[in-house]
Amino acid sequence: MRLGPGSDDDFIDRTGQSGGSPLLGGGGLGLLLPLIASRFGFVGILVLLLGYCALSSLGGGGGLLGGGGSTTQQGSAGQSRLDPETAQFLPAVLSNTDAVWTEFFRQRGTTYREPELVAYTGGTSTACGTGQAAMGPFYCPGDQRIYIDPQFFNELKTRFGASGDFANAYVIAHEVGHHIQNLEGTLDRASATQARAGEAAGNQVQVGVELQADCYAGVWAANAKAPDGTRALDNGDIQEGLRAAEAIGDDTLQRKTQGRVVPESFTHGTSAQRMEALQRGLSTGNPSACNYSRV
């Protein structure tokens, strides 16, 4: 991908701070563990779990943690652990998504509220509880922030064979998709629908939410521009993204982590569904085509 330099305005680097306890800390797992347990019956899927915090609108939990911490660009507890390439890449992707979605919202006659992106190491406080690297990247509606431990990119490459700039950008753009859903009220409606439904039906609602976020990621990529105004995607980028989408399908993850597939427990969609959703966004470039959400 050919992305221009990004702005640090909405990028928060906490990688030099000490993370939260993996078992306790900040009241985090008191909020997060019940959700994890109710949605995912096995530990392995947590390694590559995209968009976990979008399972429900958790903004009400923000008061327990004071809104997720400081908004300064570099934590005072230590030096950044980001390598120079990643330190440039993360804000560049976020800035590019901001530009695309700002224009879409302008066309609708509304104003896009930009999310913040927080890079951390190990664990960090959020308005949704303590975020842990084992959850994978996630979006917290309570503070409208995307959280990622950049080590996830290495996990995606080494364990699942999905590497490349666009594969990594897709991960972030998927979480931005959840931010769009939050602004549009989709997450609140999904949460209300799930509260009335049984587990299997609630999981199907969540699948629709996740596939829509995948499609939104494709919409962004289709409209992403390089600094010279040409398309940001290069040859091979689309295949990188599709490999990433395939790697994190529920059926693929379940087969790798528990040796069997349980369709009624799916919460993010099969590999084929996730690839199709991303491809739909890429081919249409139109958010109206992303009609997966069942709420």
Backbone as CSV, one residue per row, in Angstrom:
resi,resn,N_x,N_y,N_z,CA_x,CA_y,CA_z,C_x,C_y,C_z
1,MET,0.841,-1.184,0.000,0.000,0.000,0.000,0.886,1.248,0.000
2,ARG,0.378,2.306,-0.618,1.111,3.564,-0.660,0.304,4.600,0.119
3,LEU,0.629,4.725,1.385,-0.065,5.648,2.264,0.837,6.839,2.569
4,GLY,0.241,7.991,2.667,1.014,9.165,3.036,1.314,9.176,4.521
5,PRO,2.061,10.131,4.986,2.349,10.231,6.424,1.069,10.495,7.199
6,GLY,0.972,9.888,8.357,-0.217,10.048,9.180,-0.035,11.106,10.252
7,SER,-1.157,11.558,10.774,-1.135,12.524,11.868,-1.087,11.800,13.204
8,ASP,-0.337,12.378,14.141,-0.258,11.802,15.480,-1.381,12.288,16.393
9,ASP,-2.275,13.125,15.868,-3.294,13.742,16.719,-4.170,12.716,17.433
10,ASP,-4.520,11.628,16.729,-5.404,10.619,17.296,-4.687,9.299,17.566
11,PHE,-3.357,9.350,17.593,-2.570,8.142,17.848,-1.909,8.246,19.208
12,ILE,-2.116,7.242,20.038,-1.597,7.234,21.404,-0.662,6.037,21.563
13,ASP,0.572,6.306,21.908,1.581,5.264,22.062,1.772,4.971,23.541
14,ARG,1.267,3.819,23.975,1.441,3.375,25.359,2.412,2.203,25.460
15,THR,3.140,1.929,24.405,3.979,0.729,24.409,5.106,0.807,25.422
16,GLY,5.434,2.006,25.883,6.471,2.137,26.906,5.950,2.059,28.311
17,GLN,4.636,1.935,28.473,4.052,1.841,29.801,3.947,0.382,30.221
18,SER,3.940,0.160,31.519,3.739,-1.197,32.018,2.289,-1.563,31.837
19,GLY,2.022,-2.760,31.354,0.660,-3.193,31.086,-0.059,-3.630,32.338
20,GLY,-1.380,-3.810,32.184,-2.188,-4.304,33.292,-1.895,-5.759,33.566
21,SER,-2.244,-6.199,34.742,-2.045,-7.600,35.089,-2.859,-8.487,34.171
22,PRO,-2.307,-9.621,33.720,-3.068,-10.497,32.853,-4.226,-11.175,33.568
23,LEU,-4.233,-11.133,34.911,-5.311,-11.786,35.637,-6.215,-10.798,36.347
24,LEU,-5.628,-9.709,36.834,-6.419,-8.731,37.553,-6.213,-7.387,36.899
25,GLY,-6.198,-6.312,37.693,-5.809,-5.021,37.179,-6.951,-4.212,36.652
26,GLY,-7.239,-3.063,37.282,-8.188,-2.115,36.760,-9.610,-2.588,36.685
27,GLY,-9.941,-3.699,37.310,-11.299,-4.203,37.216,-11.605,-4.766,35.845
28,GLY,-10.559,-4.934,35.016,-10.787,-5.234,33.616,-11.451,-6.558,33.349
29,LEU,-10.860,-7.655,33.822,-11.425,-8.943,33.491,-12.744,-9.175,34.204
30,GLY,-13.019,-8.410,35.245,-14.347,-8.489,35.841,-15.415,-8.091,34.845
31,LEU,-15.048,-7.197,33.901,-15.980,-6.806,32.844,-15.843,-7.705,31.621
32,LEU,-14.604,-8.058,31.269,-14.366,-8.700,29.986,-14.527,-10.215,30.012
33,LEU,-14.121,-10.858,31.092,-14.117,-12.315,31.108,-15.493,-12.931,30.910
34,PRO,-16.561,-12.403,31.551,-17.876,-12.993,31.307,-18.291,-12.927,29.843
35,LEU,-17.946,-11.825,29.170,-18.284,-11.727,27.761,-17.502,-12.739,26.938
36,ILE,-16.209,-12.843,27.239,-15.388,-13.814,26.516,-15.925,-15.223,26.718
37,ALA,-16.212,-15.565,27.962,-16.678,-16.918,28.268,-18.010,-17.224,27.611
38,SER,-18.886,-16.216,27.528,-20.208,-16.458,26.970,-20.173,-16.592,25.459
39,ARG,-19.190,-15.961,24.807,-19.148,-15.978,23.356,-18.203,-17.037,22.801
40,PHE,-17.138,-17.357,23.554,-16.102,-18.243,23.025,-15.779,-19.307,24.072
41,GLY,-16.069,-20.537,23.722,-15.903,-21.605,24.679,-14.513,-22.175,24.746
42,PHE,-13.543,-21.570,24.101,-12.183,-22.100,24.117,-11.194,-20.953,24.075
43,VAL,-10.019,-21.199,24.640,-9.028,-20.136,24.802,-8.324,-19.799,23.505
44,GLY,-8.083,-20.765,22.658,-7.242,-20.529,21.484,-7.745,-19.444,20.558
45,ILE,-9.058,-19.321,20.418,-9.586,-18.327,19.481,-9.238,-16.907,19.900
46,LEU,-8.901,-16.722,21.177,-8.584,-15.377,21.656,-7.313,-14.830,21.023
47,VAL,-6.466,-15.734,20.508,-5.203,-15.286,19.921,-5.436,-14.368,18.728
48,LEU,-6.466,-14.692,17.958,-6.740,-13.887,16.765,-8.196,-13.435,16.763
49,LEU,-8.585,-12.726,17.778,-9.972,-12.291,17.913,-10.082,-10.833,17.499
50,LEU,-10.722,-10.570,16.366,-10.874,-9.205,15.873,-12.202,-8.622,16.346
51,GLY,-12.134,-7.390,16.790,-13.362,-6.675,17.110,-14.070,-7.174,18.328
52,TYR,-13.366,-7.737,19.290,-14.026,-8.360,20.427,-14.941,-7.400,21.172
53,CYS,-14.494,-6.185,21.421,-15.284,-5.287,22.255,-16.581,-4.864,21.595
54,ALA,-16.730,-5.121,20.303,-17.982,-4.776,19.640,-19.063,-5.816,19.889
55,LEU,-18.825,-6.800,20.757,-19.857,-7.767,21.092,-21.054,-7.093,21.728
56,SER,-20.810,-6.010,22.434,-21.912,-5.217,22.963,-21.403,-3.813,23.208
57,SER,-22.300,-2.878,23.400,-21.891,-1.500,23.655,-21.535,-1.370,25.118
58,LEU,-20.237,-1.224,25.412,-19.758,-1.279,26.778,-19.449,0.087,27.360
59,GLY,-20.002,1.145,26.750,-19.677,2.486,27.212,-20.004,2.712,28.668
60,GLY,-21.005,2.019,29.193,-21.394,2.219,30.579,-20.343,1.819,31.571
61,GLY,-19.354,1.022,31.129,-18.304,0.597,32.045,-17.173,1.589,32.166
62,GLY,-17.250,2.699,31.425,-16.118,3.609,31.367,-15.805,4.268,32.695
63,GLY,-16.829,4.489,33.538,-16.593,5.184,34.793,-15.682,4.424,35.734
64,LEU,-15.599,3.122,35.591,-14.766,2.313,36.474,-13.291,2.575,36.245
65,LEU,-12.929,3.004,35.030,-11.523,3.159,34.675,-11.171,4.572,34.288
66,GLY,-12.040,5.503,34.500,-11.722,6.894,34.206,-11.513,7.180,32.744
67,GLY,-12.243,6.478,31.877,-12.189,6.786,30.444,-11.001,6.231,29.712
68,GLY,-10.212,5.388,30.318,-9.166,4.684,29.586,-7.811,5.349,29.599
69,GLY,-7.588,6.403,30.374,-6.230,6.910,30.526,-5.986,8.203,29.801
70,SER,-4.740,8.619,29.823,-4.310,9.902,29.267,-4.401,9.910,27.756
71,THR,-4.542,11.111,27.182,-4.580,11.251,25.734,-3.261,11.755,25.179
72,THR,-2.207,11.757,25.968,-0.909,12.188,25.454,-0.374,11.150,24.487
73,GLN,0.450,11.628,23.543,0.929,10.737,22.498,1.931,9.709,23.008
74,GLN,2.707,10.011,24.003,3.676,9.057,24.538,3.538,8.991,26.045
75,GLY,3.332,7.759,26.539,3.200,7.591,27.975,4.468,7.986,28.699
76,SER,4.318,8.532,29.910,5.473,9.021,30.651,6.224,7.913,31.371
77,ALA,5.674,6.699,31.351,6.280,5.623,32.124,7.502,5.012,31.449
78,GLY,7.768,5.352,30.180,8.916,4.754,29.516,8.945,5.114,28.059
79,GLN,10.022,4.703,27.377,10.183,4.994,25.964,9.324,4.059,25.121
80,SER,8.931,4.549,23.970,8.141,3.757,23.042,8.896,2.485,22.647
81,ARG,8.165,1.396,22.506,8.744,0.145,22.040,8.440,-0.108,20.569
82,LEU,7.808,0.845,19.909,7.474,0.670,18.501,8.713,0.839,17.635
83,ASP,8.884,-0.054,16.660,9.935,0.164,15.690,9.510,1.303,14.765
84,PRO,10.455,1.984,14.119,10.121,3.159,13.307,9.077,2.890,12.233
85,GLU,9.137,1.710,11.606,8.177,1.400,10.539,6.752,1.326,11.079
86,THR,6.574,0.625,12.199,5.245,0.502,12.787,4.759,1.836,13.332
87,ALA,5.683,2.621,13.896,5.322,3.933,14.435,4.810,4.858,13.335
88,GLN,5.242,4.666,12.116,4.738,5.446,10.987,3.479,4.824,10.402
89,PHE,3.446,3.494,10.371,2.357,2.774,9.711,1.017,2.964,10.424
90,LEU,0.996,2.830,11.735,-0.267,2.876,12.473,-0.999,4.207,12.285
91,PRO,-0.358,5.350,12.541,-1.077,6.616,12.313,-1.376,6.871,10.842
92,ALA,-0.559,6.328,9.933,-0.818,6.521,8.506,-2.122,5.835,8.099
93,VAL,-2.328,4.613,8.572,-3.582,3.905,8.265,-4.764,4.642,8.875
94,LEU,-4.634,5.041,10.135,-5.742,5.726,10.799,-6.091,7.021,10.077
95,SER,-5.092,7.804,9.713,-5.352,9.067,9.019,-6.030,8.836,7.683
96,ASN,-5.640,7.767,6.989,-6.241,7.474,5.699,-7.694,7.049,5.854
97,THR,-7.975,6.230,6.863,-9.378,5.858,7.104,-10.191,7.083,7.491
98,ASP,-9.607,7.974,8.282,-10.307,9.205,8.661,-10.716,10.002,7.423
99,ALA,-9.801,10.123,6.466,-10.078,10.907,5.267,-11.227,10.305,4.464
100,VAL,-11.207,8.976,4.316,-12.249,8.305,3.527,-13.609,8.423,4.205
101,TRP,-13.665,8.129,5.494,-14.962,8.130,6.178,-15.471,9.546,6.435
102,THR,-14.572,10.498,6.582,-15.012,11.889,6.705,-15.769,12.314,5.452
103,GLU,-15.283,11.904,4.289,-15.943,12.256,3.039,-17.293,11.555,2.906
104,PHE,-17.359,10.290,3.267,-18.646,9.586,3.200,-19.678,10.246,4.115
105,PHE,-19.281,10.590,5.319,-20.201,11.235,6.244,-20.587,12.626,5.741
106,ARG,-19.654,13.334,5.127,-19.965,14.657,4.575,-21.023,14.531,3.491
107,GLN,-20.905,13.496,2.659,-21.887,13.279,1.603,-23.272,13.010,2.179
108,ARG,-23.315,12.447,3.376,-24.602,12.190,4.038,-25.128,13.416,4.775
109,GLY,-24.302,14.458,4.835,-24.708,15.656,5.563,-24.450,15.576,7.045
110,THR,-23.543,14.699,7.459,-23.205,14.560,8.875,-21.699,14.710,9.060
111,THR,-21.286,14.772,10.306,-19.868,14.960,10.639,-19.300,13.664,11.204
112,TYR,-18.170,13.264,10.679,-17.494,12.053,11.160,-16.683,12.368,12.404
113,ARG,-16.886,11.606,13.450,-16.128,11.748,14.686,-14.978,10.746,14.642
114,GLU,-13.764,11.239,14.572,-12.598,10.378,14.383,-12.302,9.568,15.645
115,PRO,-12.002,8.269,15.482,-11.600,7.462,16.631,-10.130,7.692,16.961
116,GLU,-9.717,7.240,18.111,-8.301,7.240,18.468,-7.770,5.817,18.383
117,LEU,-6.494,5.702,18.109,-5.822,4.411,18.017,-4.757,4.343,19.098
118,VAL,-4.840,3.331,19.943,-3.914,3.169,21.058,-3.057,1.930,20.814
119,ALA,-1.753,2.115,20.743,-0.815,1.002,20.681,-0.302,0.732,22.092
120,TYR,-0.318,-0.524,22.495,0.117,-0.865,23.851,0.864,-2.187,23.823
121,THR,1.463,-2.511,24.924,2.207,-3.762,25.045,1.682,-4.557,26.227
122,GLY,1.181,-5.748,25.981,0.743,-6.639,27.045,-0.664,-6.381,27.526
123,GLY,-0.882,-5.227,28.146,-2.195,-4.892,28.667,-2.309,-3.396,28.868
124,THR,-3.539,-2.906,28.883,-3.765,-1.474,29.090,-5.183,-1.249,29.571
125,SER,-5.408,-0.132,30.248,-6.747,0.190,30.716,-7.563,0.796,29.589
126,THR,-8.846,0.476,29.553,-9.771,1.014,28.570,-11.097,1.269,29.264
127,ALA,-11.986,1.966,28.578,-13.327,2.179,29.125,-14.154,0.901,29.116
128,CYS,-13.638,-0.155,28.493,-14.312,-1.454,28.468,-13.699,-2.426,29.475
129,GLY,-12.730,-1.979,30.247,-12.017,-2.868,31.156,-10.556,-2.931,30.756
130,THR,-9.833,-3.861,31.322,-8.420,-4.013,30.977,-8.282,-4.787,29.677
131,GLY,-7.678,-4.140,28.680,-7.418,-4.823,27.429,-6.157,-5.659,27.529
132,GLN,-6.197,-6.857,26.980,-5.055,-7.765,26.990,-4.682,-8.144,25.573
133,ALA,-3.398,-8.291,25.328,-2.914,-8.612,23.992,-3.527,-9.898,23.460
134,ALA,-3.845,-10.862,24.362,-4.399,-12.141,23.928,-5.768,-11.999,23.277
135,MET,-6.430,-10.851,23.496,-7.737,-10.636,22.869,-7.593,-10.267,21.398
136,GLY,-6.414,-9.868,20.972,-6.258,-9.325,19.648,-6.720,-7.879,19.614
137,PRO,-6.662,-7.228,18.473,-7.125,-5.846,18.357,-8.618,-5.753,18.682
138,PHE,-9.039,-4.645,19.282,-10.465,-4.482,19.584,-10.822,-3.004,19.623
139,TYR,-12.109,-2.759,19.462,-12.662,-1.411,19.541,-13.513,-1.314,20.800
140,CYS,-13.328,-0.235,21.532,-14.112,0.001,22.739,-15.077,1.155,22.482
141,PRO,-16.376,0.893,22.429,-17.340,1.979,22.198,-17.346,3.010,23.314
142,GLY,-17.001,2.605,24.523,-17.068,3.503,25.665,-16.157,4.703,25.557
143,ASP,-14.980,4.542,24.929,-14.072,5.675,24.748,-13.765,5.949,23.274
144,GLN,-14.422,5.189,22.382,-14.256,5.355,20.937,-12.790,5.256,20.532
145,ARG,-12.146,4.234,21.087,-10.741,3.980,20.774,-10.534,2.566,20.269
146,ILE,-9.576,2.434,19.375,-9.131,1.136,18.876,-7.842,0.790,19.609
147,TYR,-7.752,-0.428,20.114,-6.587,-0.858,20.878,-5.893,-2.007,20.159
148,ILE,-4.560,-1.919,20.095,-3.807,-2.982,19.446,-2.426,-3.107,20.062
149,ASP,-2.056,-4.338,20.353,-0.668,-4.658,20.651,-0.039,-5.043,19.317
150,PRO,0.930,-4.261,18.819,1.474,-4.516,17.476,2.075,-5.896,17.290
151,GLN,2.355,-6.600,18.384,2.849,-7.958,18.257,1.841,-8.839,17.516
152,PHE,0.579,-8.411,17.494,-0.459,-9.150,16.774,-0.098,-9.332,15.306
153,PHE,0.545,-8.327,14.715,0.914,-8.437,13.310,1.896,-9.587,13.090
154,ASN,2.815,-9.762,14.017,3.767,-10.867,13.909,3.053,-12.204,14.079
155,GLU,2.064,-12.241,14.994,1.272,-13.454,15.191,0.506,-13.799,13.914
156,LEU,-0.057,-12.785,13.299,-0.813,-12.987,12.066,0.083,-13.570,10.972
157,LYS,1.319,-13.111,10.941,2.264,-13.557,9.906,2.799,-14.952,10.191
158,THR,3.277,-15.168,11.418,3.993,-16.410,11.704,3.066,-17.594,11.934
159,ARG,1.943,-17.374,12.585,1.053,-18.495,12.898,0.024,-18.760,11.820
160,PHE,-0.342,-17.721,11.078,-1.437,-17.891,10.135,-1.081,-17.514,8.706
161,GLY,0.172,-17.177,8.457,0.614,-16.957,7.091,-0.027,-15.782,6.394
162,ALA,-0.496,-14.793,7.163,-1.125,-13.606,6.572,-0.244,-12.406,6.879
163,SER,0.504,-11.949,5.889,1.446,-10.863,6.109,1.285,-9.808,5.037
164,GLY,1.913,-8.667,5.250,1.878,-7.588,4.279,1.176,-6.362,4.826
165,ASP,1.470,-5.224,4.197,0.910,-3.964,4.674,-0.606,-3.966,4.667
166,PHE,-1.213,-4.483,3.594,-2.670,-4.420,3.536,-3.313,-5.402,4.505
167,ALA,-2.694,-6.539,4.728,-3.224,-7.471,5.735,-3.269,-6.784,7.095
168,ASN,-2.208,-6.056,7.430,-2.170,-5.351,8.711,-3.134,-4.161,8.727
169,ALA,-3.222,-3.459,7.604,-4.145,-2.325,7.529,-5.588,-2.785,7.642
170,TYR,-5.901,-3.941,7.085,-7.251,-4.507,7.173,-7.663,-4.728,8.622
171,VAL,-6.714,-5.165,9.435,-6.986,-5.374,10.857,-7.470,-4.072,11.503
172,ILE,-6.770,-2.989,11.231,-7.147,-1.687,11.799,-8.454,-1.197,11.191
173,ALA,-8.581,-1.333,9.873,-9.781,-0.850,9.190,-11.026,-1.602,9.640
174,HIS,-10.888,-2.872,9.994,-12.010,-3.630,10.544,-12.495,-2.996,11.844
175,GLU,-11.558,-2.618,12.701,-11.941,-1.977,13.961,-12.537,-0.595,13.725
176,VAL,-12.031,0.121,12.727,-12.652,1.390,12.341,-14.094,1.126,11.884
177,GLY,-14.304,-0.006,11.233,-15.661,-0.389,10.847,-16.583,-0.479,12.045
178,HIS,-16.081,-0.995,13.152,-16.900,-1.040,14.377,-17.170,0.367,14.900
179,HIS,-16.213,1.263,14.712,-16.442,2.650,15.111,-17.580,3.255,14.284
180,ILE,-17.590,2.975,12.988,-18.688,3.441,12.130,-20.010,2.899,12.663
181,GLN,-20.032,1.621,13.004,-21.251,1.010,13.542,-21.674,1.664,14.849
182,ASN,-20.705,2.044,15.652,-21.022,2.723,16.904,-21.673,4.077,16.623
183,LEU,-21.106,4.832,15.691,-21.657,6.137,15.342,-23.048,6.013,14.734
184,GLU,-23.291,4.926,14.016,-24.575,4.737,13.346,-25.620,4.080,14.246
185,GLY,-25.216,3.672,15.454,-26.150,3.025,16.372,-26.288,1.534,16.171
186,THR,-25.522,0.961,15.251,-25.627,-0.470,14.971,-25.231,-1.311,16.174
187,LEU,-24.184,-0.915,16.891,-23.737,-1.706,18.035,-24.775,-1.714,19.141
188,ASP,-25.411,-0.588,19.395,-26.460,-0.536,20.417,-27.640,-1.417,20.030
189,ARG,-28.036,-1.352,18.763,-29.162,-2.180,18.311,-28.810,-3.657,18.381
190,ALA,-27.567,-3.984,18.021,-27.140,-5.389,18.093,-27.161,-5.879,19.531
191,SER,-26.672,-5.047,20.445,-26.656,-5.429,21.851,-28.070,-5.665,22.368
192,ALA,-29.008,-4.792,21.996,-30.391,-4.942,22.436,-31.011,-6.206,21.859
193,THR,-30.721,-6.492,20.601,-31.250,-7.696,19.972,-30.683,-8.947,20.623
194,GLN,-29.388,-8.933,20.910,-28.760,-10.083,21.552,-29.312,-10.325,22.947
195,ALA,-29.658,-9.263,23.645,-30.191,-9.410,25.000,-31.525,-10.139,24.997
196,ARG,-32.259,-10.050,23.899,-33.572,-10.700,23.806,-33.484,-12.088,23.191
197,ALA,-32.343,-12.402,22.590,-32.208,-13.645,21.834,-31.482,-14.710,22.647
198,GLY,-31.611,-15.938,22.201,-30.825,-17.012,22.773,-29.389,-16.920,22.277
199,GLU,-28.537,-17.791,22.790,-27.119,-17.711,22.457,-26.859,-17.890,20.968
200,ALA,-27.476,-18.908,20.354,-27.226,-19.176,18.942,-27.701,-18.013,18.072
201,ALA,-28.901,-17.500,18.375,-29.432,-16.377,17.605,-28.596,-15.125,17.831
202,GLY,-28.155,-14.931,19.079,-27.293,-13.788,19.376,-25.975,-13.867,18.646
203,ASN,-25.444,-15.074,18.509,-24.205,-15.245,17.759,-24.383,-14.878,16.295
204,GLN,-25.544,-15.209,15.732,-25.808,-14.869,14.344,-25.882,-13.357,14.143
205,VAL,-26.448,-12.664,15.122,-26.455,-11.204,15.065,-25.021,-10.680,15.042
206,GLN,-24.177,-11.271,15.897,-22.797,-10.819,15.963,-22.039,-11.097,14.676
207,VAL,-22.337,-12.224,14.038,-21.710,-12.529,12.752,-22.011,-11.424,11.750
208,GLY,-23.272,-10.978,11.720,-23.636,-9.894,10.812,-22.873,-8.618,11.101
209,VAL,-22.682,-8.315,12.385,-21.929,-7.117,12.776,-20.482,-7.218,12.300
210,GLU,-19.877,-8.382,12.491,-18.472,-8.558,12.114,-18.276,-8.537,10.601
211,LEU,-19.192,-9.163,9.868,-19.062,-9.159,8.415,-19.251,-7.752,7.859
212,GLN,-20.139,-6.987,8.468,-20.292,-5.609,8.024,-19.004,-4.815,8.255
213,ALA,-18.337,-5.044,9.387,-17.067,-4.372,9.655,-16.004,-4.787,8.648
214,ASP,-16.002,-6.064,8.250,-15.084,-6.519,7.199,-15.365,-5.790,5.892
215,CYS,-16.646,-5.676,5.562,-17.029,-5.002,4.328,-16.636,-3.531,4.371
216,TYR,-16.846,-2.886,5.509,-16.441,-1.491,5.659,-14.929,-1.334,5.464
217,ALA,-14.168,-2.327,5.930,-12.715,-2.284,5.717,-12.400,-2.302,4.226
218,GLY,-13.145,-3.117,3.476,-12.948,-3.156,2.036,-13.350,-1.852,1.362
219,VAL,-14.430,-1.244,1.852,-14.867,0.052,1.309,-13.764,1.091,1.489
220,TRP,-13.174,1.105,2.676,-12.066,2.044,2.889,-10.944,1.791,1.900
221,ALA,-10.524,0.519,1.780,-9.391,0.204,0.913,-9.674,0.584,-0.526
222,ALA,-10.914,0.402,-0.972,-11.265,0.748,-2.351,-11.158,2.244,-2.605
223,ASN,-11.328,3.034,-1.560,-11.318,4.488,-1.711,-10.042,5.141,-1.183
224,ALA,-9.142,4.343,-0.631,-7.909,4.895,-0.066,-7.029,5.485,-1.163
225,LYS,-6.489,6.647,-0.899,-5.673,7.341,-1.880,-4.220,7.464,-1.409
226,ALA,-3.317,7.332,-2.364,-1.902,7.580,-2.132,-1.669,9.083,-2.101
227,PRO,-0.496,9.534,-1.658,-0.222,10.981,-1.615,-0.394,11.688,-2.951
228,ASP,-0.182,10.978,-4.070,-0.322,11.614,-5.376,-1.746,11.568,-5.909
229,GLY,-2.685,11.071,-5.096,-4.083,11.032,-5.496,-4.510,9.776,-6.211
230,THR,-3.575,8.875,-6.502,-3.911,7.612,-7.137,-4.310,6.602,-6.078
231,ARG,-4.774,5.454,-6.528,-5.225,4.422,-5.599,-4.074,3.932,-4.736
232,ALA,-4.346,3.752,-3.450,-3.280,3.379,-2.513,-2.885,1.918,-2.628
233,LEU,-3.798,1.054,-3.090,-3.494,-0.367,-3.170,-2.591,-0.668,-4.347
234,ASP,-1.574,-1.482,-4.100,-0.684,-1.954,-5.147,-1.063,-3.378,-5.533
235,ASN,-0.428,-3.883,-6.574,-0.661,-5.268,-6.973,-0.298,-6.210,-5.827
236,GLY,-1.165,-7.136,-5.556,-0.927,-8.108,-4.490,-1.552,-7.733,-3.171
237,ASP,-1.916,-6.455,-2.991,-2.505,-6.042,-1.717,-3.815,-6.756,-1.433
238,ILE,-4.656,-6.891,-2.444,-5.958,-7.513,-2.236,-5.787,-8.951,-1.774
239,GLN,-4.858,-9.675,-2.371,-4.630,-11.055,-1.964,-4.130,-11.137,-0.523
240,GLU,-3.308,-10.167,-0.117,-2.858,-10.124,1.280,-4.044,-9.996,2.221
241,GLY,-4.961,-9.097,1.894,-6.125,-8.902,2.745,-7.018,-10.127,2.786
242,LEU,-7.214,-10.752,1.642,-8.064,-11.938,1.600,-7.447,-13.088,2.386
243,ARG,-6.129,-13.211,2.345,-5.476,-14.251,3.152,-5.691,-13.993,4.638
244,ALA,-5.634,-12.716,5.043,-5.878,-12.389,6.447,-7.303,-12.707,6.835
245,ALA,-8.265,-12.349,5.977,-9.671,-12.632,6.266,-9.911,-14.136,6.370
246,GLU,-9.261,-14.886,5.511,-9.403,-16.337,5.556,-8.826,-16.903,6.848
247,ALA,-7.695,-16.352,7.279,-7.008,-16.882,8.467,-7.815,-16.713,9.734
248,ILE,-8.689,-15.704,9.790,-9.397,-15.416,11.034,-10.870,-15.769,10.970
249,GLY,-11.256,-16.600,10.008,-12.617,-17.118,9.992,-12.850,-18.049,11.171
250,ASP,-14.070,-18.067,11.675,-14.385,-18.909,12.830,-14.083,-20.379,12.577
251,ASP,-14.430,-20.875,11.392,-14.199,-22.292,11.121,-12.711,-22.617,11.091
252,THR,-11.914,-21.730,10.486,-10.472,-21.954,10.434,-9.860,-21.902,11.825
253,LEU,-10.249,-20.919,12.633,-9.717,-20.798,13.984,-10.123,-21.991,14.848
254,GLN,-11.374,-22.396,14.755,-11.823,-23.528,15.562,-11.108,-24.811,15.161
255,ARG,-10.910,-24.980,13.877,-10.226,-26.186,13.408,-8.787,-26.221,13.929
256,LYS,-8.142,-25.045,13.982,-6.759,-24.982,14.439,-6.654,-25.133,15.958
257,THR,-7.608,-24.579,16.694,-7.465,-24.511,18.146,-8.158,-25.637,18.894
258,GLN,-9.252,-26.180,18.329,-9.940,-27.243,19.051,-10.180,-28.487,18.216
259,GLY,-9.745,-28.451,16.955,-9.792,-29.639,16.124,-11.153,-29.971,15.552
260,ARG,-12.158,-29.146,15.824,-13.484,-29.394,15.281,-14.203,-28.060,15.118
261,VAL,-15.217,-28.074,14.283,-15.957,-26.861,13.962,-17.363,-26.945,14.555
262,VAL,-17.763,-25.881,15.247,-19.095,-25.818,15.874,-19.813,-24.593,15.291
263,PRO,-20.556,-24.758,14.212,-21.147,-23.610,13.525,-22.027,-22.727,14.389
264,GLU,-22.785,-23.337,15.315,-23.689,-22.522,16.134,-22.944,-21.584,17.082
265,SER,-21.646,-21.799,17.260,-20.862,-20.934,18.139,-20.147,-19.826,17.370
266,PHE,-20.301,-19.796,16.050,-19.622,-18.777,15.252,-20.084,-17.378,15.669
267,THR,-19.131,-16.458,15.761,-19.450,-15.072,16.107,-18.881,-14.071,15.110
268,HIS,-17.979,-14.517,14.232,-17.352,-13.600,13.292,-17.557,-14.002,11.832
269,GLY,-18.038,-15.203,11.593,-18.243,-15.681,10.235,-17.160,-16.640,9.793
270,THR,-17.486,-17.465,8.826,-16.523,-18.417,8.290,-15.460,-17.681,7.471
271,SER,-14.407,-18.401,7.146,-13.367,-17.807,6.304,-13.952,-17.344,4.976
272,ALA,-14.821,-18.175,4.378,-15.425,-17.809,3.098,-16.283,-16.558,3.242
273,GLN,-17.042,-16.461,4.330,-17.887,-15.289,4.541,-17.061,-14.022,4.738
274,ARG,-15.980,-14.134,5.488,-15.157,-12.954,5.754,-14.444,-12.495,4.491
275,MET,-13.977,-13.446,3.692,-13.351,-13.085,2.424,-14.362,-12.418,1.496
276,GLU,-15.572,-12.959,1.444,-16.604,-12.385,0.575,-16.978,-10.979,1.009
277,ALA,-17.063,-10.762,2.336,-17.429,-9.446,2.846,-16.356,-8.414,2.510
278,LEU,-15.101,-8.771,2.718,-14.017,-7.857,2.376,-14.001,-7.575,0.883
279,GLN,-14.187,-8.631,0.086,-14.188,-8.472,-1.362,-15.352,-7.604,-1.828
280,ARG,-16.498,-7.734,-1.170,-17.651,-6.920,-1.550,-17.345,-5.432,-1.346
281,GLY,-16.752,-5.118,-0.203,-16.383,-3.732,0.032,-15.367,-3.232,-0.969
282,LEU,-14.396,-4.074,-1.291,-13.364,-3.689,-2.244,-13.930,-3.476,-3.642
283,SER,-14.846,-4.322,-4.057,-15.349,-4.264,-5.426,-16.366,-3.153,-5.627
284,THR,-17.122,-2.818,-4.578,-18.149,-1.786,-4.719,-17.671,-0.418,-4.261
285,GLY,-16.824,-0.386,-3.242,-16.398,0.884,-2.674,-17.530,1.682,-2.080
286,ASN,-18.626,0.999,-1.751,-19.842,1.677,-1.318,-20.337,1.081,-0.003
287,PRO,-20.386,1.874,1.081,-20.844,1.325,2.359,-22.283,0.808,2.322
288,SER,-23.090,1.296,1.393,-24.471,0.811,1.298,-24.538,-0.644,0.891
289,ALA,-23.460,-1.145,0.299,-23.416,-2.570,-0.098,-23.151,-3.487,1.075
290,CYS,-22.787,-2.912,2.215,-22.407,-3.724,3.382,-23.626,-3.961,4.275
291,ASN,-24.582,-4.688,3.760,-25.855,-4.876,4.452,-25.916,-6.195,5.215
292,TYR,-24.845,-6.511,5.912,-24.777,-7.779,6.633,-25.458,-7.708,7.999
293,SER,-25.438,-6.554,8.636,-25.939,-6.447,9.996,-27.426,-6.772,10.043
294,ARG,-27.812,-7.609,10.991,-29.197,-8.086,11.090,-29.972,-7.292,12.145
295,VAL,-29.641,-6.050,12.333,-30.340,-5.242,13.338,-30.745,-3.901,12.712
